[in-house]
Amino acid sequence: MRILLTNDDGILAPGLLAMYRELTRLGDVTIVAPTTPQSAVGHAISVAQPLFCQEIDVAEGVRGHSVDGRPADCVKLALLELLKSHPPDLVVSGINNGENIGINLLYSGTVAAAIEGAFYGLPAIAVSLAYSTRMDFHAAARLARGLIQQILAAAGRDRFLLNLNIPDLAAGPPKGLRVCRMGVNSTEEALLRRSDPRGRPYFWITGGLVPTGRRDTQVDQFALADGYVTLTPLQFDLTDSARLPALAAWPLRLPEM
């Protein structure tokens, strides 16, 4: 099996290296990852500037392609150029330094890289570890690799796009696995206003990851907070199919030009 490994935390991130070492138990792994951290860039791609790419030592005995671009750029470059003669069978993005749950999936470069792989018809999975002061990427990578192995066996030839989140392992082993929905409930957000030494205002975006209100254990935000590994199937077709008939029935016409 050939595996493309990428992330949004940068090619030297510890989560990427931990995932690489576990994935080599499943097949031949090629690293194509951003040169610098690209958290929360969403599905941005580079269209107004060139992509510079060079092979570097990620760790002793581990080489990777360092790309001066976004996570989605890395997957495009890998599939259209670097690996076009021997395309991968699977795209893995992560392990991200922090969870990717709820609406944050729309901001996540980690998830965007997996989606980019799915654009090209490949099975893809984004892997994230809930943030803590003691990030155990090695244990998370072992857990993720074991689940990926099972997913591949269960899916067979079916393609998939999945978002996998692992709870804080420093707090103890996960309670179990929950296949659940992406949360769309709003969380409390705020902008903290501060001033620099010259008195100019600046702002920090803040907010919780877990929404307030009724706890729905079938939503990724609550399940992860309760100590479960969460697995969510994703799609990139944003069409609101249920609304199509109603919209088509609206008495709309083009105004005269």
C-alpha positions as CSV (number, residue, x, y, z in Angstrom):
1,M,0.0,0.0,0.0
2,R,1.2,3.5,-0.8
3,I,0.2,6.3,1.6
4,L,0.5,10.1,1.3
5,L,1.0,11.8,4.6
6,T,0.5,15.5,5.2
7,N,-0.6,17.9,7.9
8,D,-1.2,21.6,8.7
9,D,1.2,21.9,11.6
10,G,4.3,21.9,9.4
11,I,6.7,19.2,8.2
12,L,8.7,19.2,11.5
13,A,5.7,18.7,13.7
14,P,5.9,15.8,16.2
15,G,2.5,14.5,15.3
16,L,3.5,14.1,11.7
17,L,6.6,12.1,12.6
18,A,4.7,9.9,15.0
19,M,2.0,9.1,12.4
20,Y,4.7,8.4,9.8
21,R,6.4,5.8,12.0
22,E,3.1,4.0,12.6
23,L,1.9,4.1,9.0
24,T,5.1,2.5,7.7
25,R,3.7,-0.7,9.3
26,L,0.9,-0.5,6.7
27,G,2.9,0.4,3.6
28,D,5.2,2.8,1.8
29,V,4.7,6.3,3.2
30,T,5.5,9.6,1.4
31,I,5.5,12.8,3.4
32,V,4.5,16.0,1.5
33,A,3.8,18.7,4.1
34,P,3.9,22.5,4.6
35,T,7.3,24.1,5.4
36,T,5.6,26.2,8.2
37,P,2.5,25.8,10.4
38,Q,-0.7,26.4,8.5
39,S,-3.3,26.0,11.2
40,A,-6.8,27.4,10.4
41,V,-6.1,28.2,6.8
42,G,-9.1,26.1,5.7
43,H,-9.0,25.0,2.0
44,A,-6.8,27.8,0.8
45,I,-4.6,27.1,-2.2
46,S,-1.8,29.1,-3.7
47,V,-2.8,30.7,-7.0
48,A,-0.9,34.0,-7.0
49,Q,2.5,32.7,-6.1
50,P,4.6,29.7,-7.0
51,L,5.0,26.6,-4.8
52,F,8.6,25.9,-3.8
53,C,9.3,22.3,-2.8
54,Q,12.5,20.6,-1.5
55,E,13.3,17.3,0.1
56,I,14.5,17.6,3.7
57,D,15.4,15.4,6.6
58,V,12.3,15.2,8.9
59,A,14.2,13.0,11.3
60,E,17.1,10.6,11.2
61,G,16.3,8.2,8.3
62,V,13.1,10.0,7.4
63,R,12.9,12.2,4.3
64,G,10.0,14.4,3.3
65,H,8.9,17.0,0.7
66,S,8.7,20.4,2.3
67,V,6.3,22.7,0.4
68,D,6.1,26.4,0.8
69,G,2.3,26.4,0.6
70,R,-1.0,25.3,2.2
71,P,-2.1,21.8,3.2
72,A,-4.3,21.5,0.1
73,D,-1.4,22.7,-2.0
74,C,0.7,19.8,-0.7
75,V,-1.9,17.2,-1.7
76,K,-2.3,18.8,-5.2
77,L,1.4,18.9,-5.7
78,A,1.8,15.3,-4.5
79,L,-0.9,13.9,-6.7
80,L,-0.3,16.0,-9.8
81,E,3.4,15.9,-9.9
82,L,5.5,14.2,-7.2
83,L,3.5,10.9,-7.1
84,K,1.8,11.0,-10.5
85,S,3.7,7.9,-11.7
86,H,2.9,5.9,-8.6
87,P,-0.2,7.5,-7.0
88,P,-1.1,6.7,-3.3
89,D,-3.8,4.4,-2.2
90,L,-4.7,6.5,0.9
91,V,-4.3,10.0,2.1
92,V,-3.7,10.6,5.8
93,S,-3.6,14.2,7.3
94,G,-2.2,14.7,10.8
95,I,-1.8,14.1,13.6
96,N,-3.0,17.6,14.3
97,N,-2.0,19.4,17.5
98,G,-5.5,19.9,18.8
99,E,-8.9,18.6,18.1
100,N,-10.8,19.4,14.8
101,I,-14.5,19.2,15.8
102,G,-17.7,21.0,15.1
103,I,-17.7,24.1,12.9
104,N,-13.9,24.2,13.2
105,L,-13.8,21.6,10.5
106,L,-14.5,24.4,8.0
107,Y,-11.4,26.3,9.2
108,S,-9.1,23.3,9.5
109,G,-6.1,22.9,7.2
110,T,-5.8,19.3,8.4
111,V,-9.3,18.4,7.3
112,A,-8.9,20.4,4.1
113,A,-5.9,18.2,3.1
114,A,-8.0,15.1,3.6
115,I,-10.8,16.6,1.5
116,E,-8.4,17.5,-1.2
117,G,-7.4,13.8,-1.4
118,A,-11.1,12.9,-1.6
119,F,-11.5,15.4,-4.5
120,Y,-9.1,13.2,-6.5
121,G,-11.1,10.0,-5.7
122,L,-8.8,8.7,-2.9
123,P,-9.8,7.4,0.5
124,A,-8.7,9.9,3.0
125,I,-8.7,10.5,6.8
126,A,-7.9,13.5,9.0
127,V,-6.5,12.6,12.4
128,S,-6.4,15.0,15.4
129,L,-5.4,14.8,19.0
130,A,-7.2,16.9,21.6
131,Y,-4.9,19.6,23.0
132,S,-3.4,19.2,26.4
133,T,-0.2,20.2,28.1
134,R,1.1,16.6,27.6
135,M,0.5,15.6,24.0
136,D,1.2,11.9,23.6
137,F,1.5,11.7,19.8
138,H,3.1,8.2,19.9
139,A,0.1,6.6,21.7
140,A,-2.3,8.6,19.5
141,A,-0.5,7.4,16.3
142,R,-0.7,3.8,17.5
143,L,-4.4,4.1,18.1
144,A,-5.0,5.9,14.8
145,R,-3.0,3.3,12.8
146,G,-4.9,0.5,14.4
147,L,-8.2,2.1,13.5
148,I,-7.1,3.0,10.0
149,Q,-6.1,-0.6,9.5
150,Q,-9.6,-1.7,10.5
151,I,-11.3,0.9,8.4
152,L,-9.4,-0.2,5.3
153,A,-10.4,-3.8,5.9
154,A,-14.0,-2.9,6.4
155,A,-14.3,-0.4,3.5
156,G,-12.7,-2.7,1.0
157,R,-12.8,-0.9,-2.4
158,D,-15.2,1.7,-1.1
159,R,-13.8,5.2,-0.9
160,F,-14.2,7.2,2.3
161,L,-13.6,10.7,3.8
162,L,-13.3,10.5,7.6
163,N,-12.5,12.8,10.4
164,L,-10.9,11.1,13.4
165,N,-10.4,12.8,16.8
166,I,-8.6,11.3,19.8
167,P,-9.3,12.7,23.3
168,D,-6.6,13.8,25.7
169,L,-4.7,10.6,26.4
170,A,-2.9,12.1,29.4
171,A,-6.3,12.0,31.2
172,G,-6.4,8.2,30.7
173,P,-7.4,5.7,28.0
174,P,-10.4,6.6,25.8
175,K,-13.8,5.3,27.0
176,G,-14.5,3.9,23.5
177,L,-15.2,4.8,19.9
178,R,-18.3,6.7,18.8
179,V,-19.3,7.2,15.1
180,C,-21.0,10.6,15.3
181,R,-22.1,13.7,13.5
182,M,-20.2,16.9,13.1
183,G,-21.5,19.4,15.6
184,V,-23.1,22.5,14.2
185,N,-24.3,24.1,17.4
186,S,-22.8,27.5,18.2
187,T,-20.3,27.9,20.9
188,E,-19.6,31.0,23.0
189,E,-17.1,33.2,21.1
190,A,-15.6,36.5,22.0
191,L,-13.0,39.0,21.0
192,L,-10.6,40.0,23.7
193,R,-9.5,43.6,23.2
194,R,-5.9,44.5,24.2
195,S,-3.6,47.4,23.5
196,D,0.0,47.3,22.3
197,P,2.7,49.5,23.9
198,R,1.7,52.4,21.6
199,G,-1.9,52.1,22.6
200,R,-3.1,50.6,19.4
201,P,-5.9,48.1,19.8
202,Y,-5.6,44.4,18.8
203,F,-7.9,41.4,19.4
204,W,-7.7,37.7,20.3
205,I,-10.5,35.4,19.1
206,T,-11.5,33.2,22.0
207,G,-14.3,30.7,22.6
208,G,-15.0,27.2,23.9
209,L,-15.1,24.0,21.8
210,V,-18.1,22.5,23.5
211,P,-21.4,24.1,22.8
212,T,-23.8,25.0,25.6
213,G,-27.2,23.5,25.9
214,R,-28.4,19.9,25.6
215,R,-25.7,17.3,25.5
216,D,-26.0,15.2,22.4
217,T,-23.7,12.2,22.7
218,Q,-24.0,11.6,18.9
219,V,-22.2,14.9,18.2
220,D,-18.4,15.0,18.0
221,Q,-18.0,17.9,20.4
222,F,-19.8,16.3,23.3
223,A,-18.5,12.8,22.6
224,L,-14.8,13.9,22.5
225,A,-15.3,16.0,25.7
226,D,-16.7,12.9,27.4
227,G,-13.5,11.0,26.6
228,Y,-14.5,9.1,23.5
229,V,-12.6,8.7,20.2
230,T,-14.9,10.2,17.5
231,L,-15.2,9.2,13.9
232,T,-17.2,11.3,11.5
233,P,-17.9,10.6,7.8
234,L,-17.6,13.8,5.7
235,Q,-18.7,15.0,2.3
236,F,-17.6,18.1,0.3
237,D,-20.9,18.5,-1.7
238,L,-22.3,21.6,0.1
239,T,-25.6,21.5,-1.8
240,D,-28.6,21.7,0.5
241,S,-30.4,18.9,-1.4
242,A,-33.5,19.0,0.8
243,R,-34.1,22.7,-0.1
244,L,-33.6,22.3,-3.9
245,P,-37.3,21.6,-4.7
246,A,-38.6,24.5,-2.6
247,L,-36.1,26.9,-4.1
248,A,-36.9,25.8,-7.6
249,A,-40.6,26.5,-6.8
250,W,-40.0,30.1,-5.8
251,P,-41.4,32.6,-8.4
252,L,-38.0,33.9,-9.3
253,R,-37.1,35.6,-12.6
254,L,-34.1,37.5,-13.9
255,P,-34.6,41.3,-13.7
256,E,-34.3,43.1,-17.0
257,M,-30.8,44.2,-17.8
